[in-house]
């Protein structure tokens, strides 16, 4: 499973923070298949049904339970394992929870990022750092155009603003400490990522699956909100591709990068839920007036991907229908294991290679 990365990850020490999470666990599996030596640093998985748990990933990598806010513990991990690649995904990832626990959100998403960068700055082994932020890092003006990497960052709610701050911190460390030939640092922004093994609260796909499994209507609080939906493997492929380029041409590829969805995948919440129901085979929708509607949520948000298309040759290859089907198929298979995730990665690479050949 080379994946067009020229075997660059083989036998490399790779640190993934947030490896027990949804995207982090998928990234670890992909890196494992690429021959990397993976060190994971994160809190305990959210549920026993998470992708990290059901794939048995704990026993396949160096698995460390730790808080990104604990600088001394994190520093000891760097000193012991000497990673060359660092993928930073540890975060408080929920908008609604950020309203309830703003301090936790800022301490984790800002303070935790500074802790990580300090460890990278003072460790000679580190060559490439990828900071995974969010499409919500931008100052959202609710316009129809996709946001570009040079648009202002901001954020209305604590979560979004914490990711905007993380972008500013990344840029400051790049200019102040990493603007040389030894280390490269980039921030990456994806859309609303869907896929198997995500059971977080206040996320539409897990909410759909929970309702469908319990034969209940799917409750939707913001049916007309438009989001750039994309399957989990789409941005992860982009992160891996970018990091492989950064390893060889450090400063050329350092910067901010959008790995957003294709225009056809930018649809409303209601449209996405209908697709989930279609692939599940049964189910219904129910519009609800939830108290959370009193809290601000973006109604329109998308990313411009011109930069990654032109400089990395990356673009989405799955349709929104394919992305939804792959997601639902994962949840339909109650006894899926590591090999099932690998088969989805292989399917994605086949799609990628076939799209490349068609151009």
VEXFI-562397 format. One record per residue (C-alpha): residue number from 1; residue in one letter; chain; x, y, z. Coordinates in steps of 0.5 Angstrom, whole numbers. Example, Ala and Ser with C-alpha at 12.3 -4.5 7.8 and 13.67 -1.06 7.14 Angstrom:
REC   n res chain     X     Y     Z
REC   1   a     A    25    -9    16
REC   2   s     A    27    -2    14
***
This chain:
REC   n res chain     X     Y     Z
REC   1   x     A     0     0     0
REC   2   x     A     5     5    -2
REC   3   x     A     0    11    -4
REC   4   x     A     4    15    -8
REC   5   x     A     8    17    -2
REC   6   x     A    15    14    -4
REC   7   x     A    16     9     2
REC   8   x     A    17    16     6
REC   9   x     A    14    13    12
REC  10   x     A    17     6    12
REC  11   x     A    21     5    19
REC  12   x     A    20    13    21
REC  13   x     A    18    15    28
REC  14   x     A    11    18    27
REC  15   x     A     8    22    33
REC  16   x     A     0    22    33
REC  17   x     A    -3    26    38
REC  18   x     A   -11    25    39
REC  19   x     A   -10    18    36
REC  20   x     A   -16    15    40
REC  21   x     A   -20    20    36
REC  22   x     A   -24    19    30
REC  23   x     A   -19    22    25
REC  24   x     A   -13    20    29
REC  25   x     A   -15    13    29
REC  26   x     A   -16    12    21
REC  27   x     A    -9    16    20
REC  28   x     A    -6    11    25
REC  29   x     A    -8     5    21
REC  30   x     A    -6     8    14
REC  31   x     A     1    10    17
REC  32   x     A     1     3    20
REC  33   x     A     0     0    13
REC  34   x     A     5     5    10
REC  35   x     A    11     2    15
REC  36   x     A    11     7    20
REC  37   x     A    13     6    27
REC  38   x     A     7    10    31
REC  39   x     A     7    13    37
REC  40   x     A     0    15    40
REC  41   x     A    -1    20    45
REC  42   x     A    -8    22    47
REC  43   x     A   -14    21    52
REC  44   x     A   -18    15    53
REC  45   x     A   -23    13    47
REC  46   x     A   -30    16    48
REC  47   x     A   -33    10    47
REC  48   x     A   -32     2    47
REC  49   x     A   -35     2    40
REC  50   x     A   -30     8    37
REC  51   x     A   -26     6    31
REC  52   x     A   -20     6    35
REC  53   x     A   -22     0    40
REC  54   x     A   -26    -4    35
REC  55   x     A   -20    -5    31
REC  56   x     A   -15    -7    36
REC  57   x     A   -11    -1    35
REC  58   x     A    -8    -1    42
REC  59   x     A    -4    -7    41
REC  60   x     A    -1    -5    34
REC  61   x     A     2     2    36
REC  62   x     A     6     5    42
REC  63   x     A    -1     7    45
REC  64   x     A     0    13    51
REC  65   x     A    -5    16    55
REC  66   x     A    -4    23    56
REC  67   x     A    -7    30    56
REC  68   x     A    -4    35    51
REC  69   x     A    -4    40    57
REC  70   x     A     1    36    61
REC  71   x     A     7    39    58
REC  72   x     A    12    35    62
REC  73   x     A     9    29    60
REC  74   x     A     9    30    53
REC  75   x     A    16    33    53
REC  76   x     A    18    26    56
REC  77   x     A    15    22    50
REC  78   x     A    19    27    45
REC  79   x     A    25    25    49
REC  80   x     A    24    18    49
REC  81   x     A    21    16    42
REC  82   x     A    25    22    38
REC  83   x     A    19    23    32
REC  84   x     A    21    25    25
REC  85   x     A    14    27    23
REC  86   x     A     8    30    28
REC  87   x     A     1    30    26
REC  88   x     A    -3    34    32
REC  89   x     A   -10    32    32
REC  90   x     A   -11    32    40
REC  91   x     A   -17    37    41
REC  92   x     A   -23    39    44
REC  93   x     A   -27    38    37
REC  94   x     A   -34    40    39
REC  95   x     A   -38    47    38
REC  96   x     A   -43    46    43
REC  97   x     A   -39    43    48
REC  98   x     A   -34    50    47
REC  99   x     A   -40    54    49
REC 100   x     A   -41    50    56
REC 101   x     A   -34    49    57
REC 102   x     A   -30    55    54
REC 103   x     A   -24    54    59
REC 104   x     A   -23    47    57
REC 105   x     A   -23    49    50
REC 106   x     A   -18    54    50
REC 107   x     A   -13    50    55
REC 108   x     A   -14    44    50
REC 109   x     A   -14    48    43
REC 110   x     A    -9    53    45
REC 111   x     A    -5    51    50
REC 112   x     A    -4    44    48
REC 113   x     A    -2    47    41
REC 114   x     A     3    51    44
REC 115   x     A     6    45    49
REC 116   x     A     6    41    42
REC 117   x     A    10    46    38
REC 118   x     A    15    47    44
REC 119   x     A    17    40    44
REC 120   x     A    18    40    37
REC 121   x     A    22    47    37
REC 122   x     A    27    44    42
REC 123   x     A    27    37    39
REC 124   x     A    32    36    34
REC 125   x     A    29    29    31
REC 126   x     A    23    33    29
REC 127   x     A    23    34    21
REC 128   x     A    15    35    20
REC 129   x     A     9    38    24
REC 130   x     A     2    38    21
REC 131   x     A    -3    42    25
REC 132   x     A   -10    39    24
REC 133   x     A   -14    45    25
REC 134   x     A   -21    46    22
REC 135   x     A   -25    50    17
REC 136   x     A   -29    54    22
REC 137   x     A   -22    57    24
REC 138   x     A   -24    63    19
REC 139   x     A   -28    69    20
REC 140   x     A   -34    67    17
REC 141   x     A   -38    72    13
REC 142   x     A   -43    67    11
REC 143   x     A   -42    68     4
REC 144   x     A   -43    63    -2
REC 145   x     A   -35    63    -4
REC 146   x     A   -30    58    -1
REC 147   x     A   -25    61     4
REC 148   x     A   -18    61     2
REC 149   x     A   -12    60     6
REC 150   x     A   -10    68     6
REC 151   x     A   -17    70     8
REC 152   x     A   -17    72    16
REC 153   x     A   -18    67    21
REC 154   x     A   -23    69    27
REC 155   x     A   -29    65    30
REC 156   x     A   -35    67    33
REC 157   x     A   -36    61    38
REC 158   x     A   -30    59    43
REC 159   x     A   -29    53    39
REC 160   x     A   -28    56    32
REC 161   x     A   -24    62    35
REC 162   x     A   -19    57    39
REC 163   x     A   -18    54    32
REC 164   x     A   -17    61    29
REC 165   x     A   -12    62    35
REC 166   x     A    -8    55    33
REC 167   x     A    -7    58    26
REC 168   x     A    -4    64    29
REC 169   x     A     0    60    33
REC 170   x     A     2    56    28
REC 171   x     A     4    62    23
REC 172   x     A     8    65    29
REC 173   x     A    12    59    30
REC 174   x     A    13    58    23
REC 175   x     A    16    65    22
REC 176   x     A    20    65    29
REC 177   x     A    23    58    30
REC 178   x     A    22    54    24
REC 179   x     A    23    58    18
REC 180   x     A    30    54    16
REC 181   x     A    32    48    13
REC 182   x     A    31    43    19
REC 183   x     A    24    43    21
REC 184   x     A    17    45    17
REC 185   x     A    11    46    19
REC 186   x     A     4    47    16
REC 187   x     A    -3    47    18
REC 188   x     A    -9    44    15
REC 189   x     A   -16    45    14
REC 190   x     A   -22    40    12
REC 191   x     A   -29    40    12
REC 192   x     A   -34    36    16
REC 193   x     A   -31    30    16
REC 194   x     A   -36    23    16
REC 195   x     A   -34    16    16
REC 196   x     A   -34    10    21
REC 197   x     A   -33     9    28
REC 198   x     A   -35    16    30
REC 199   x     A   -39    16    36
REC 200   x     A   -38    24    39
REC 201   x     A   -44    28    41
REC 202   x     A   -47    33    37
REC 203   x     A   -45    30    30
REC 204   x     A   -50    29    25
REC 205   x     A   -48    22    23
REC 206   x     A   -47    19    30
REC 207   x     A   -54    22    31
REC 208   x     A   -57    19    25
REC 209   x     A   -54    12    27
REC 210   x     A   -56    12    34
REC 211   x     A   -63    14    32
REC 212   x     A   -63     9    26
REC 213   x     A   -61     3    31
REC 214   x     A   -66     5    36
REC 215   x     A   -72     5    30
REC 216   x     A   -73    12    32
REC 217   x     A   -74    18    28
REC 218   x     A   -67    22    26
REC 219   x     A   -68    29    30
REC 220   x     A   -65    35    26
REC 221   x     A   -64    42    29
REC 222   x     A   -61    46    23
REC 223   x     A   -64    42    17
REC 224   x     A   -62    48    12
REC 225   x     A   -55    49    14
REC 226   x     A   -50    48     9
REC 227   x     A   -43    44    10
REC 228   x     A   -38    41     6
REC 229   x     A   -38    34     7
REC 230   x     A   -33    29     6
REC 231   x     A   -30    22     7
REC 232   x     A   -25    21    13
REC 233   x     A   -20    18     8
REC 234   x     A   -20    24     3
REC 235   x     A   -17    30     8
REC 236   x     A   -12    24    11
REC 237   x     A    -9    23     4
REC 238   x     A    -8    30     3
REC 239   x     A    -5    30    10
REC 240   x     A     0    25     8
REC 241   x     A     1    27     1
REC 242   x     A     3    34     4
REC 243   x     A     8    31    10
REC 244   x     A    11    27     5
REC 245   x     A    13    33     1
REC 246   x     A    15    37     7
REC 247   x     A    20    32     9
REC 248   x     A    24    33     2
REC 249   x     A    22    40     1
REC 250   x     A    21    43     7
REC 251   x     A    20    51     6
REC 252   x     A    17    50    -1
REC 253   x     A    11    46     2
REC 254   x     A    10    49     9
REC 255   x     A     4    54    10
REC 256   x     A    -3    53    11
REC 257   x     A    -7    48     6
REC 258   x     A   -15    47     5
REC 259   x     A   -17    40     4
REC 260   x     A   -24    41     3
REC 261   x     A   -30    38    -1
REC 262   x     A   -32    38    -8
REC 263   x     A   -37    43   -10
REC 264   x     A   -42    37   -11
REC 265   x     A   -41    35    -4
REC 266   x     A   -43    42    -1
REC 267   x     A   -50    40     1
REC 268   x     A   -55    42     7
REC 269   x     A   -56    37    13
REC 270   x     A   -63    35    11
REC 271   x     A   -60    33     4
REC 272   x     A   -54    29     8
REC 273   x     A   -59    25    13
REC 274   x     A   -63    23     7
REC 275   x     A   -57    20     4
REC 276   x     A   -56    16    10
REC 277   x     A   -63    14    11
REC 278   x     A   -63    11     3
REC 279   x     A   -56     7     5
REC 280   x     A   -59     5    11
REC 281   x     A   -65     2     8
REC 282   x     A   -70     5    13
REC 283   x     A   -71    11    17
REC 284   x     A   -75    18    18
REC 285   x     A   -73    25    20
REC 286   x     A   -76    30    25
REC 287   x     A   -75    37    25
REC 288   x     A   -74    40    32
REC 289   x     A   -73    46    36
REC 290   x     A   -67    45    40
REC 291   x     A   -65    50    46
REC 292   x     A   -58    50    42
REC 293   x     A   -61    54    36
REC 294   x     A   -61    60    41
REC 295   x     A   -53    59    40
REC 296   x     A   -50    61    34
REC 297   x     A   -48    56    29
REC 298   x     A   -45    58    22
REC 299   x     A   -50    57    17
REC 300   x     A   -46    57    10
REC 301   x     A   -39    55    10
REC 302   x     A   -34    52     5
REC 303   x     A   -27    52     3
REC 304   x     A   -23    54    -4
REC 305   x     A   -18    48    -5
REC 306   x     A   -15    52   -11
REC 307   x     A    -8    51    -7
REC 308   x     A    -8    44    -6
REC 309   x     A   -10    42   -13
REC 310   x     A    -5    47   -16
REC 311   x     A     1    45   -12
REC 312   x     A     0    38    -9
REC 313   x     A    -5    35   -15
REC 314   x     A   -10    33    -9
REC 315   x     A   -17    33   -10
REC 316   x     A   -23    30    -8
REC 317   x     A   -25    23   -11
REC 318   x     A   -31    21    -8
REC 319   x     A   -38    23    -9
REC 320   x     A   -42    25    -3
REC 321   x     A   -46    19    -5
REC 322   x     A   -40    14    -4
REC 323   x     A   -38    18     2
REC 324   x     A   -45    17     5
REC 325   x     A   -45     9     3
REC 326   x     A   -38     8     6
REC 327   x     A   -40    11    12
REC 328   x     A   -46     7    13
REC 329   x     A   -43     1    11
REC 330   x     A   -38     1    17
REC 331   x     A   -44     2    22
REC 332   x     A   -48    -4    19
REC 333   x     A   -42    -8    20
REC 334   x     A   -42    -9    28
REC 335   x     A   -36   -14    28
REC 336   x     A   -31   -10    23
REC 337   x     A   -24   -10    25
REC 338   x     A   -18    -7    23
REC 339   x     A   -18   -11    16
REC 340   x     A   -24    -8    14
REC 341   x     A   -21    -1    15
REC 342   x     A   -15    -3    11
REC 343   x     A   -20    -5     6
REC 344   x     A   -23     2     5
REC 345   x     A   -17     5     5
REC 346   x     A   -15     0    -1
REC 347   x     A   -22     2    -4
REC 348   x     A   -20     9    -4
REC 349   x     A   -13     9    -7
REC 350   x     A   -16     5   -13
REC 351   x     A   -21    10   -14
REC 352   x     A   -15    15   -13
REC 353   x     A   -11    12   -18
REC 354   x     A   -17    11   -23
REC 355   x     A   -18    18   -23
REC 356   x     A   -11    20   -24
REC 357   x     A   -11    16   -30
REC 358   x     A   -17    19   -33
REC 359   x     A   -14    26   -33
***
